[in-house]
Amino acid sequence: MRRNLRDYGILPTIKKSLGGIIRPLFYRRTYLLYKTDIRKVEFPNNLDSNFQFRFVDIGERSIISQIVEMEEWLEMRLDEILKGGGKCLVALDDAMVAGFNLISYDQIHIPVVQYTAPLGPDEAFSEQITVSVAYRGHGLGSKLRYKLYKDLFEGERYIIYGATDVNNKANLALCRKVGLDVIATIKYRKWLWIEKTTRVPSE
């Protein structure tokens, strides 16, 4: 509830809460799929920061537990992605995780809308980007994105995808700021036992 209020505001949170009551009968969710070619992104001249940016190792359980505390849905998924060759870029304030960006290289996977698509050899998918509440409002999300872009570029992965709930205005604002464009709307509908996912390209 607190996370929904923080990310979406009061009205969308109420709608989601009411939706949870009728979910066994009817459920719908809309996500926006976004993308950019890193080679076309204009990087800021100065990305200096007081944070330490680095990729976390799967054995660093203290850092991983902080990430999972920030995003509970990653409790099982995070280890799976890291073992599968994915990466998690963290911004550290001493030993505190101020933010992170988790990426995978095998597929686009958005479980809440039952959508999966393969990735090419020069592509990556941003599974989750989160900045801790205490560190928001200072451009850390943008710095995480640009630091990740640099690493992807050096690894010859030039295309990055991501997705967000249509109501997540903060994430959409960050997307626009760092050169990510919405390329499709993904709609998931469930009525009793009938499920349907549709992808509608953006005009």
PyMOL commands that place a pseudoatom at each C-alpha (Angstrom):
pseudoatom trace, name=CA, resn=MET, resi=1, chain=A, elem=C, hetatm=0, pos=[0.000, 0.000, 0.000]
pseudoatom trace, name=CA, resn=ARG, resi=2, chain=A, elem=C, hetatm=0, pos=[2.753, 2.460, 0.939]
pseudoatom trace, name=CA, resn=ARG, resi=3, chain=A, elem=C, hetatm=0, pos=[4.694, 1.704, -2.226]
pseudoatom trace, name=CA, resn=ASN, resi=4, chain=A, elem=C, hetatm=0, pos=[1.601, 2.210, -4.386]
pseudoatom trace, name=CA, resn=LEU, resi=5, chain=A, elem=C, hetatm=0, pos=[0.846, 5.530, -2.694]
pseudoatom trace, name=CA, resn=ARG, resi=6, chain=A, elem=C, hetatm=0, pos=[4.433, 6.598, -3.197]
pseudoatom trace, name=CA, resn=ASP, resi=7, chain=A, elem=C, hetatm=0, pos=[4.599, 5.634, -6.885]
pseudoatom trace, name=CA, resn=TYR, resi=8, chain=A, elem=C, hetatm=0, pos=[1.069, 6.233, -8.157]
pseudoatom trace, name=CA, resn=GLY, resi=9, chain=A, elem=C, hetatm=0, pos=[-0.818, 8.551, -5.797]
pseudoatom trace, name=CA, resn=ILE, resi=10, chain=A, elem=C, hetatm=0, pos=[-4.016, 8.078, -3.814]
pseudoatom trace, name=CA, resn=LEU, resi=11, chain=A, elem=C, hetatm=0, pos=[-6.642, 7.567, -6.553]
pseudoatom trace, name=CA, resn=PRO, resi=12, chain=A, elem=C, hetatm=0, pos=[-4.761, 4.858, -8.514]
pseudoatom trace, name=CA, resn=THR, resi=13, chain=A, elem=C, hetatm=0, pos=[-3.940, 3.171, -5.185]
pseudoatom trace, name=CA, resn=ILE, resi=14, chain=A, elem=C, hetatm=0, pos=[-7.637, 3.076, -4.209]
pseudoatom trace, name=CA, resn=LYS, resi=15, chain=A, elem=C, hetatm=0, pos=[-8.490, 1.652, -7.633]
pseudoatom trace, name=CA, resn=LYS, resi=16, chain=A, elem=C, hetatm=0, pos=[-5.805, -1.016, -7.285]
pseudoatom trace, name=CA, resn=SER, resi=17, chain=A, elem=C, hetatm=0, pos=[-7.034, -1.901, -3.786]
pseudoatom trace, name=CA, resn=LEU, resi=18, chain=A, elem=C, hetatm=0, pos=[-10.619, -2.266, -4.987]
pseudoatom trace, name=CA, resn=GLY, resi=19, chain=A, elem=C, hetatm=0, pos=[-9.323, -4.243, -7.942]
pseudoatom trace, name=CA, resn=GLY, resi=20, chain=A, elem=C, hetatm=0, pos=[-7.747, -6.721, -5.541]
pseudoatom trace, name=CA, resn=ILE, resi=21, chain=A, elem=C, hetatm=0, pos=[-11.178, -7.532, -4.140]
pseudoatom trace, name=CA, resn=ILE, resi=22, chain=A, elem=C, hetatm=0, pos=[-12.677, -8.429, -7.520]
pseudoatom trace, name=CA, resn=ARG, resi=23, chain=A, elem=C, hetatm=0, pos=[-9.458, -9.879, -8.983]
pseudoatom trace, name=CA, resn=PRO, resi=24, chain=A, elem=C, hetatm=0, pos=[-10.647, -13.510, -8.788]
pseudoatom trace, name=CA, resn=LEU, resi=25, chain=A, elem=C, hetatm=0, pos=[-13.480, -12.545, -11.174]
pseudoatom trace, name=CA, resn=PHE, resi=26, chain=A, elem=C, hetatm=0, pos=[-11.977, -9.782, -13.293]
pseudoatom trace, name=CA, resn=TYR, resi=27, chain=A, elem=C, hetatm=0, pos=[-8.501, -8.272, -13.529]
pseudoatom trace, name=CA, resn=ARG, resi=28, chain=A, elem=C, hetatm=0, pos=[-6.876, -5.845, -15.917]
pseudoatom trace, name=CA, resn=ARG, resi=29, chain=A, elem=C, hetatm=0, pos=[-3.524, -4.121, -16.092]
pseudoatom trace, name=CA, resn=THR, resi=30, chain=A, elem=C, hetatm=0, pos=[-1.902, -1.828, -18.648]
pseudoatom trace, name=CA, resn=TYR, resi=31, chain=A, elem=C, hetatm=0, pos=[1.834, -1.405, -19.086]
pseudoatom trace, name=CA, resn=LEU, resi=32, chain=A, elem=C, hetatm=0, pos=[3.864, 0.791, -21.401]
pseudoatom trace, name=CA, resn=LEU, resi=33, chain=A, elem=C, hetatm=0, pos=[6.874, -0.726, -23.157]
pseudoatom trace, name=CA, resn=TYR, resi=34, chain=A, elem=C, hetatm=0, pos=[9.709, 1.702, -23.818]
pseudoatom trace, name=CA, resn=LYS, resi=35, chain=A, elem=C, hetatm=0, pos=[13.010, 1.561, -25.668]
pseudoatom trace, name=CA, resn=THR, resi=36, chain=A, elem=C, hetatm=0, pos=[16.060, 3.531, -26.763]
pseudoatom trace, name=CA, resn=ASP, resi=37, chain=A, elem=C, hetatm=0, pos=[19.146, 3.147, -28.906]
pseudoatom trace, name=CA, resn=ILE, resi=38, chain=A, elem=C, hetatm=0, pos=[21.985, 4.182, -26.604]
pseudoatom trace, name=CA, resn=ARG, resi=39, chain=A, elem=C, hetatm=0, pos=[24.054, 5.333, -29.586]
pseudoatom trace, name=CA, resn=LYS, resi=40, chain=A, elem=C, hetatm=0, pos=[21.542, 8.160, -30.106]
pseudoatom trace, name=CA, resn=VAL, resi=41, chain=A, elem=C, hetatm=0, pos=[21.351, 9.299, -26.475]
pseudoatom trace, name=CA, resn=GLU, resi=42, chain=A, elem=C, hetatm=0, pos=[22.952, 12.608, -25.568]
pseudoatom trace, name=CA, resn=PHE, resi=43, chain=A, elem=C, hetatm=0, pos=[24.882, 12.148, -22.336]
pseudoatom trace, name=CA, resn=PRO, resi=44, chain=A, elem=C, hetatm=0, pos=[25.226, 14.996, -19.802]
pseudoatom trace, name=CA, resn=ASN, resi=45, chain=A, elem=C, hetatm=0, pos=[28.670, 16.558, -19.579]
pseudoatom trace, name=CA, resn=ASN, resi=46, chain=A, elem=C, hetatm=0, pos=[28.944, 15.942, -15.845]
pseudoatom trace, name=CA, resn=LEU, resi=47, chain=A, elem=C, hetatm=0, pos=[27.859, 12.749, -14.103]
pseudoatom trace, name=CA, resn=ASP, resi=48, chain=A, elem=C, hetatm=0, pos=[29.973, 13.239, -10.981]
pseudoatom trace, name=CA, resn=SER, resi=49, chain=A, elem=C, hetatm=0, pos=[28.275, 12.013, -7.844]
pseudoatom trace, name=CA, resn=ASN, resi=50, chain=A, elem=C, hetatm=0, pos=[28.802, 11.421, -4.156]
pseudoatom trace, name=CA, resn=PHE, resi=51, chain=A, elem=C, hetatm=0, pos=[27.609, 7.859, -4.657]
pseudoatom trace, name=CA, resn=GLN, resi=52, chain=A, elem=C, hetatm=0, pos=[29.652, 4.800, -5.520]
pseudoatom trace, name=CA, resn=PHE, resi=53, chain=A, elem=C, hetatm=0, pos=[28.233, 3.080, -8.606]
pseudoatom trace, name=CA, resn=ARG, resi=54, chain=A, elem=C, hetatm=0, pos=[29.055, -0.567, -9.186]
pseudoatom trace, name=CA, resn=PHE, resi=55, chain=A, elem=C, hetatm=0, pos=[27.538, -3.919, -10.054]
pseudoatom trace, name=CA, resn=VAL, resi=56, chain=A, elem=C, hetatm=0, pos=[26.554, -6.140, -7.161]
pseudoatom trace, name=CA, resn=ASP, resi=57, chain=A, elem=C, hetatm=0, pos=[27.811, -9.707, -6.814]
pseudoatom trace, name=CA, resn=ILE, resi=58, chain=A, elem=C, hetatm=0, pos=[25.356, -12.477, -5.956]
pseudoatom trace, name=CA, resn=GLY, resi=59, chain=A, elem=C, hetatm=0, pos=[27.318, -13.225, -2.782]
pseudoatom trace, name=CA, resn=GLU, resi=60, chain=A, elem=C, hetatm=0, pos=[26.822, -9.728, -1.353]
pseudoatom trace, name=CA, resn=ARG, resi=61, chain=A, elem=C, hetatm=0, pos=[23.764, -10.674, 0.669]
pseudoatom trace, name=CA, resn=SER, resi=62, chain=A, elem=C, hetatm=0, pos=[23.647, -7.449, 2.708]
pseudoatom trace, name=CA, resn=ILE, resi=63, chain=A, elem=C, hetatm=0, pos=[23.257, -5.381, -0.455]
pseudoatom trace, name=CA, resn=ILE, resi=64, chain=A, elem=C, hetatm=0, pos=[20.856, -7.861, -2.016]
pseudoatom trace, name=CA, resn=SER, resi=65, chain=A, elem=C, hetatm=0, pos=[18.662, -7.883, 1.100]
pseudoatom trace, name=CA, resn=GLN, resi=66, chain=A, elem=C, hetatm=0, pos=[18.397, -4.075, 0.897]
pseudoatom trace, name=CA, resn=ILE, resi=67, chain=A, elem=C, hetatm=0, pos=[17.349, -4.319, -2.757]
pseudoatom trace, name=CA, resn=VAL, resi=68, chain=A, elem=C, hetatm=0, pos=[14.686, -6.897, -1.925]
pseudoatom trace, name=CA, resn=GLU, resi=69, chain=A, elem=C, hetatm=0, pos=[13.449, -4.749, 0.946]
pseudoatom trace, name=CA, resn=MET, resi=70, chain=A, elem=C, hetatm=0, pos=[12.939, -1.923, -1.549]
pseudoatom trace, name=CA, resn=GLU, resi=71, chain=A, elem=C, hetatm=0, pos=[11.185, -4.168, -4.093]
pseudoatom trace, name=CA, resn=GLU, resi=72, chain=A, elem=C, hetatm=0, pos=[9.633, -7.236, -2.464]
pseudoatom trace, name=CA, resn=TRP, resi=73, chain=A, elem=C, hetatm=0, pos=[8.727, -8.894, -5.791]
pseudoatom trace, name=CA, resn=LEU, resi=74, chain=A, elem=C, hetatm=0, pos=[12.455, -9.414, -6.458]
pseudoatom trace, name=CA, resn=GLU, resi=75, chain=A, elem=C, hetatm=0, pos=[12.877, -11.807, -3.533]
pseudoatom trace, name=CA, resn=MET, resi=76, chain=A, elem=C, hetatm=0, pos=[13.074, -14.834, -5.848]
pseudoatom trace, name=CA, resn=ARG, resi=77, chain=A, elem=C, hetatm=0, pos=[13.686, -13.087, -9.174]
pseudoatom trace, name=CA, resn=LEU, resi=78, chain=A, elem=C, hetatm=0, pos=[16.895, -11.210, -8.290]
pseudoatom trace, name=CA, resn=ASP, resi=79, chain=A, elem=C, hetatm=0, pos=[19.066, -14.284, -7.703]
pseudoatom trace, name=CA, resn=GLU, resi=80, chain=A, elem=C, hetatm=0, pos=[17.590, -15.913, -10.800]
pseudoatom trace, name=CA, resn=ILE, resi=81, chain=A, elem=C, hetatm=0, pos=[18.577, -12.951, -12.986]
pseudoatom trace, name=CA, resn=LEU, resi=82, chain=A, elem=C, hetatm=0, pos=[22.092, -12.688, -11.554]
pseudoatom trace, name=CA, resn=LYS, resi=83, chain=A, elem=C, hetatm=0, pos=[22.699, -16.425, -11.938]
pseudoatom trace, name=CA, resn=GLY, resi=84, chain=A, elem=C, hetatm=0, pos=[21.452, -16.152, -15.519]
pseudoatom trace, name=CA, resn=GLY, resi=85, chain=A, elem=C, hetatm=0, pos=[24.041, -13.532, -16.416]
pseudoatom trace, name=CA, resn=GLY, resi=86, chain=A, elem=C, hetatm=0, pos=[22.066, -10.373, -15.685]
pseudoatom trace, name=CA, resn=LYS, resi=87, chain=A, elem=C, hetatm=0, pos=[23.453, -7.415, -13.762]
pseudoatom trace, name=CA, resn=CYS, resi=88, chain=A, elem=C, hetatm=0, pos=[22.331, -5.106, -11.003]
pseudoatom trace, name=CA, resn=LEU, resi=89, chain=A, elem=C, hetatm=0, pos=[23.886, -1.641, -10.877]
pseudoatom trace, name=CA, resn=VAL, resi=90, chain=A, elem=C, hetatm=0, pos=[23.712, -0.113, -7.406]
pseudoatom trace, name=CA, resn=ALA, resi=91, chain=A, elem=C, hetatm=0, pos=[24.315, 3.405, -6.145]
pseudoatom trace, name=CA, resn=LEU, resi=92, chain=A, elem=C, hetatm=0, pos=[25.868, 3.139, -2.688]
pseudoatom trace, name=CA, resn=ASP, resi=93, chain=A, elem=C, hetatm=0, pos=[26.004, 5.768, 0.042]
pseudoatom trace, name=CA, resn=ASP, resi=94, chain=A, elem=C, hetatm=0, pos=[28.652, 4.062, 2.169]
pseudoatom trace, name=CA, resn=ALA, resi=95, chain=A, elem=C, hetatm=0, pos=[26.956, 0.699, 2.878]
pseudoatom trace, name=CA, resn=MET, resi=96, chain=A, elem=C, hetatm=0, pos=[23.446, 1.944, 2.116]
pseudoatom trace, name=CA, resn=VAL, resi=97, chain=A, elem=C, hetatm=0, pos=[21.762, 1.181, -1.216]
pseudoatom trace, name=CA, resn=ALA, resi=98, chain=A, elem=C, hetatm=0, pos=[20.407, 4.518, -2.441]
pseudoatom trace, name=CA, resn=GLY, resi=99, chain=A, elem=C, hetatm=0, pos=[19.126, 3.094, -5.712]
pseudoatom trace, name=CA, resn=PHE, resi=100, chain=A, elem=C, hetatm=0, pos=[19.575, 0.311, -8.245]
pseudoatom trace, name=CA, resn=ASN, resi=101, chain=A, elem=C, hetatm=0, pos=[18.887, -0.707, -11.840]
pseudoatom trace, name=CA, resn=LEU, resi=102, chain=A, elem=C, hetatm=0, pos=[18.456, -4.423, -12.562]
pseudoatom trace, name=CA, resn=ILE, resi=103, chain=A, elem=C, hetatm=0, pos=[18.846, -5.706, -16.135]
pseudoatom trace, name=CA, resn=SER, resi=104, chain=A, elem=C, hetatm=0, pos=[18.634, -9.040, -17.928]
pseudoatom trace, name=CA, resn=TYR, resi=105, chain=A, elem=C, hetatm=0, pos=[19.882, -10.091, -21.338]
pseudoatom trace, name=CA, resn=ASP, resi=106, chain=A, elem=C, hetatm=0, pos=[17.774, -13.102, -22.302]
pseudoatom trace, name=CA, resn=GLN, resi=107, chain=A, elem=C, hetatm=0, pos=[14.225, -11.796, -22.642]
pseudoatom trace, name=CA, resn=ILE, resi=108, chain=A, elem=C, hetatm=0, pos=[11.677, -9.086, -21.958]
pseudoatom trace, name=CA, resn=HIS, resi=109, chain=A, elem=C, hetatm=0, pos=[9.628, -10.501, -19.107]
pseudoatom trace, name=CA, resn=ILE, resi=110, chain=A, elem=C, hetatm=0, pos=[6.701, -8.573, -17.605]
pseudoatom trace, name=CA, resn=PRO, resi=111, chain=A, elem=C, hetatm=0, pos=[4.857, -11.083, -15.397]
pseudoatom trace, name=CA, resn=VAL, resi=112, chain=A, elem=C, hetatm=0, pos=[2.017, -8.801, -14.269]
pseudoatom trace, name=CA, resn=VAL, resi=113, chain=A, elem=C, hetatm=0, pos=[0.745, -8.561, -17.854]
pseudoatom trace, name=CA, resn=GLN, resi=114, chain=A, elem=C, hetatm=0, pos=[1.837, -12.058, -18.912]
pseudoatom trace, name=CA, resn=TYR, resi=115, chain=A, elem=C, hetatm=0, pos=[4.148, -10.708, -21.619]
pseudoatom trace, name=CA, resn=THR, resi=116, chain=A, elem=C, hetatm=0, pos=[7.444, -12.229, -22.762]
pseudoatom trace, name=CA, resn=ALA, resi=117, chain=A, elem=C, hetatm=0, pos=[9.595, -11.556, -25.828]
pseudoatom trace, name=CA, resn=PRO, resi=118, chain=A, elem=C, hetatm=0, pos=[13.157, -12.649, -26.744]
pseudoatom trace, name=CA, resn=LEU, resi=119, chain=A, elem=C, hetatm=0, pos=[16.078, -10.234, -26.859]
pseudoatom trace, name=CA, resn=GLY, resi=120, chain=A, elem=C, hetatm=0, pos=[18.724, -9.969, -29.550]
pseudoatom trace, name=CA, resn=PRO, resi=121, chain=A, elem=C, hetatm=0, pos=[22.499, -10.159, -28.907]
pseudoatom trace, name=CA, resn=ASP, resi=122, chain=A, elem=C, hetatm=0, pos=[22.828, -6.366, -28.738]
pseudoatom trace, name=CA, resn=GLU, resi=123, chain=A, elem=C, hetatm=0, pos=[19.771, -5.810, -26.498]
pseudoatom trace, name=CA, resn=ALA, resi=124, chain=A, elem=C, hetatm=0, pos=[18.978, -5.644, -22.776]
pseudoatom trace, name=CA, resn=PHE, resi=125, chain=A, elem=C, hetatm=0, pos=[15.862, -5.347, -20.641]
pseudoatom trace, name=CA, resn=SER, resi=126, chain=A, elem=C, hetatm=0, pos=[15.576, -3.142, -17.571]
pseudoatom trace, name=CA, resn=GLU, resi=127, chain=A, elem=C, hetatm=0, pos=[13.726, -5.308, -15.056]
pseudoatom trace, name=CA, resn=GLN, resi=128, chain=A, elem=C, hetatm=0, pos=[13.524, -2.661, -12.349]
pseudoatom trace, name=CA, resn=ILE, resi=129, chain=A, elem=C, hetatm=0, pos=[14.906, 0.752, -11.481]
pseudoatom trace, name=CA, resn=THR, resi=130, chain=A, elem=C, hetatm=0, pos=[14.276, 2.100, -7.990]
pseudoatom trace, name=CA, resn=VAL, resi=131, chain=A, elem=C, hetatm=0, pos=[15.572, 5.001, -5.950]
pseudoatom trace, name=CA, resn=SER, resi=132, chain=A, elem=C, hetatm=0, pos=[15.106, 4.844, -2.182]
pseudoatom trace, name=CA, resn=VAL, resi=133, chain=A, elem=C, hetatm=0, pos=[12.597, 7.387, -0.869]
pseudoatom trace, name=CA, resn=ALA, resi=134, chain=A, elem=C, hetatm=0, pos=[15.268, 9.198, 1.155]
pseudoatom trace, name=CA, resn=TYR, resi=135, chain=A, elem=C, hetatm=0, pos=[17.339, 9.865, -1.985]
pseudoatom trace, name=CA, resn=ARG, resi=136, chain=A, elem=C, hetatm=0, pos=[14.657, 10.989, -4.409]
pseudoatom trace, name=CA, resn=GLY, resi=137, chain=A, elem=C, hetatm=0, pos=[14.452, 14.383, -6.054]
pseudoatom trace, name=CA, resn=HIS, resi=138, chain=A, elem=C, hetatm=0, pos=[18.204, 14.762, -6.697]
pseudoatom trace, name=CA, resn=GLY, resi=139, chain=A, elem=C, hetatm=0, pos=[18.608, 13.143, -10.131]
pseudoatom trace, name=CA, resn=LEU, resi=140, chain=A, elem=C, hetatm=0, pos=[19.876, 9.770, -8.932]
pseudoatom trace, name=CA, resn=GLY, resi=141, chain=A, elem=C, hetatm=0, pos=[17.524, 7.876, -11.247]
pseudoatom trace, name=CA, resn=SER, resi=142, chain=A, elem=C, hetatm=0, pos=[19.015, 9.651, -14.267]
pseudoatom trace, name=CA, resn=LYS, resi=143, chain=A, elem=C, hetatm=0, pos=[22.564, 8.948, -13.100]
pseudoatom trace, name=CA, resn=LEU, resi=144, chain=A, elem=C, hetatm=0, pos=[21.771, 5.254, -12.690]
pseudoatom trace, name=CA, resn=ARG, resi=145, chain=A, elem=C, hetatm=0, pos=[20.403, 5.158, -16.226]
pseudoatom trace, name=CA, resn=TYR, resi=146, chain=A, elem=C, hetatm=0, pos=[23.380, 6.952, -17.772]
pseudoatom trace, name=CA, resn=LYS, resi=147, chain=A, elem=C, hetatm=0, pos=[25.919, 4.846, -15.846]
pseudoatom trace, name=CA, resn=LEU, resi=148, chain=A, elem=C, hetatm=0, pos=[24.103, 1.721, -17.081]
pseudoatom trace, name=CA, resn=TYR, resi=149, chain=A, elem=C, hetatm=0, pos=[24.008, 3.035, -20.655]
pseudoatom trace, name=CA, resn=LYS, resi=150, chain=A, elem=C, hetatm=0, pos=[27.781, 3.477, -20.557]
pseudoatom trace, name=CA, resn=ASP, resi=151, chain=A, elem=C, hetatm=0, pos=[28.351, -0.104, -19.428]
pseudoatom trace, name=CA, resn=LEU, resi=152, chain=A, elem=C, hetatm=0, pos=[25.932, -1.477, -22.027]
pseudoatom trace, name=CA, resn=PHE, resi=153, chain=A, elem=C, hetatm=0, pos=[27.597, 0.550, -24.767]
pseudoatom trace, name=CA, resn=GLU, resi=154, chain=A, elem=C, hetatm=0, pos=[31.029, -0.752, -23.801]
pseudoatom trace, name=CA, resn=GLY, resi=155, chain=A, elem=C, hetatm=0, pos=[29.620, -4.284, -23.911]
pseudoatom trace, name=CA, resn=GLU, resi=156, chain=A, elem=C, hetatm=0, pos=[28.182, -3.644, -27.399]
pseudoatom trace, name=CA, resn=ARG, resi=157, chain=A, elem=C, hetatm=0, pos=[24.595, -3.789, -26.243]
pseudoatom trace, name=CA, resn=TYR, resi=158, chain=A, elem=C, hetatm=0, pos=[23.014, -0.746, -27.791]
pseudoatom trace, name=CA, resn=ILE, resi=159, chain=A, elem=C, hetatm=0, pos=[19.274, -1.274, -27.386]
pseudoatom trace, name=CA, resn=ILE, resi=160, chain=A, elem=C, hetatm=0, pos=[17.605, -1.187, -23.977]
pseudoatom trace, name=CA, resn=TYR, resi=161, chain=A, elem=C, hetatm=0, pos=[13.955, -1.903, -23.239]
pseudoatom trace, name=CA, resn=GLY, resi=162, chain=A, elem=C, hetatm=0, pos=[11.920, -1.333, -20.117]
pseudoatom trace, name=CA, resn=ALA, resi=163, chain=A, elem=C, hetatm=0, pos=[8.304, -1.229, -19.006]
pseudoatom trace, name=CA, resn=THR, resi=164, chain=A, elem=C, hetatm=0, pos=[6.185, 0.555, -16.467]
pseudoatom trace, name=CA, resn=ASP, resi=165, chain=A, elem=C, hetatm=0, pos=[2.601, 0.729, -15.287]
pseudoatom trace, name=CA, resn=VAL, resi=166, chain=A, elem=C, hetatm=0, pos=[0.673, 3.299, -17.281]
pseudoatom trace, name=CA, resn=ASN, resi=167, chain=A, elem=C, hetatm=0, pos=[-0.035, 5.228, -14.042]
pseudoatom trace, name=CA, resn=ASN, resi=168, chain=A, elem=C, hetatm=0, pos=[3.590, 5.430, -12.881]
pseudoatom trace, name=CA, resn=LYS, resi=169, chain=A, elem=C, hetatm=0, pos=[4.143, 9.076, -13.782]
pseudoatom trace, name=CA, resn=ALA, resi=170, chain=A, elem=C, hetatm=0, pos=[7.500, 9.343, -12.015]
pseudoatom trace, name=CA, resn=ASN, resi=171, chain=A, elem=C, hetatm=0, pos=[8.996, 6.510, -14.047]
pseudoatom trace, name=CA, resn=LEU, resi=172, chain=A, elem=C, hetatm=0, pos=[7.565, 7.886, -17.282]
pseudoatom trace, name=CA, resn=ALA, resi=173, chain=A, elem=C, hetatm=0, pos=[9.071, 11.300, -16.535]
pseudoatom trace, name=CA, resn=LEU, resi=174, chain=A, elem=C, hetatm=0, pos=[12.460, 9.639, -15.960]
pseudoatom trace, name=CA, resn=CYS, resi=175, chain=A, elem=C, hetatm=0, pos=[12.095, 7.757, -19.263]
pseudoatom trace, name=CA, resn=ARG, resi=176, chain=A, elem=C, hetatm=0, pos=[11.570, 10.978, -21.181]
pseudoatom trace, name=CA, resn=LYS, resi=177, chain=A, elem=C, hetatm=0, pos=[14.516, 12.617, -19.435]
pseudoatom trace, name=CA, resn=VAL, resi=178, chain=A, elem=C, hetatm=0, pos=[17.005, 9.883, -20.380]
pseudoatom trace, name=CA, resn=GLY, resi=179, chain=A, elem=C, hetatm=0, pos=[15.889, 9.304, -23.965]
pseudoatom trace, name=CA, resn=LEU, resi=180, chain=A, elem=C, hetatm=0, pos=[13.532, 6.341, -23.579]
pseudoatom trace, name=CA, resn=ASP, resi=181, chain=A, elem=C, hetatm=0, pos=[10.486, 6.388, -25.865]
pseudoatom trace, name=CA, resn=VAL, resi=182, chain=A, elem=C, hetatm=0, pos=[7.235, 4.455, -25.438]
pseudoatom trace, name=CA, resn=ILE, resi=183, chain=A, elem=C, hetatm=0, pos=[6.905, 2.004, -28.327]
pseudoatom trace, name=CA, resn=ALA, resi=184, chain=A, elem=C, hetatm=0, pos=[3.856, -0.049, -27.324]
pseudoatom trace, name=CA, resn=THR, resi=185, chain=A, elem=C, hetatm=0, pos=[0.989, -0.463, -24.880]
pseudoatom trace, name=CA, resn=ILE, resi=186, chain=A, elem=C, hetatm=0, pos=[0.549, -3.918, -23.376]
pseudoatom trace, name=CA, resn=LYS, resi=187, chain=A, elem=C, hetatm=0, pos=[-2.903, -4.741, -22.039]
pseudoatom trace, name=CA, resn=TYR, resi=188, chain=A, elem=C, hetatm=0, pos=[-3.717, -7.739, -19.891]
pseudoatom trace, name=CA, resn=ARG, resi=189, chain=A, elem=C, hetatm=0, pos=[-7.317, -8.788, -19.227]
pseudoatom trace, name=CA, resn=LYS, resi=190, chain=A, elem=C, hetatm=0, pos=[-8.622, -11.703, -17.196]
pseudoatom trace, name=CA, resn=TRP, resi=191, chain=A, elem=C, hetatm=0, pos=[-12.274, -12.697, -16.940]
pseudoatom trace, name=CA, resn=LEU, resi=192, chain=A, elem=C, hetatm=0, pos=[-12.782, -15.753, -14.724]
pseudoatom trace, name=CA, resn=TRP, resi=193, chain=A, elem=C, hetatm=0, pos=[-10.376, -18.279, -16.299]
pseudoatom trace, name=CA, resn=ILE, resi=194, chain=A, elem=C, hetatm=0, pos=[-10.034, -16.489, -19.662]
pseudoatom trace, name=CA, resn=GLU, resi=195, chain=A, elem=C, hetatm=0, pos=[-6.797, -14.505, -20.050]
pseudoatom trace, name=CA, resn=LYS, resi=196, chain=A, elem=C, hetatm=0, pos=[-5.704, -12.234, -22.886]
pseudoatom trace, name=CA, resn=THR, resi=197, chain=A, elem=C, hetatm=0, pos=[-2.611, -10.101, -23.471]
pseudoatom trace, name=CA, resn=THR, resi=198, chain=A, elem=C, hetatm=0, pos=[-2.463, -7.659, -26.377]
pseudoatom trace, name=CA, resn=ARG, resi=199, chain=A, elem=C, hetatm=0, pos=[0.402, -5.446, -27.566]
pseudoatom trace, name=CA, resn=VAL, resi=200, chain=A, elem=C, hetatm=0, pos=[-0.592, -2.267, -29.400]
pseudoatom trace, name=CA, resn=PRO, resi=201, chain=A, elem=C, hetatm=0, pos=[2.282, -0.366, -31.100]
pseudoatom trace, name=CA, resn=SER, resi=202, chain=A, elem=C, hetatm=0, pos=[2.476, 3.368, -30.389]
pseudoatom trace, name=CA, resn=GLU, resi=203, chain=A, elem=C, hetatm=0, pos=[1.674, 5.672, -33.289]
for i in range(1, 203): cmd.bond("trace and resi %d" % i, "trace and resi %d" % (i + 1))
show_as sticks, trace
zoom trace
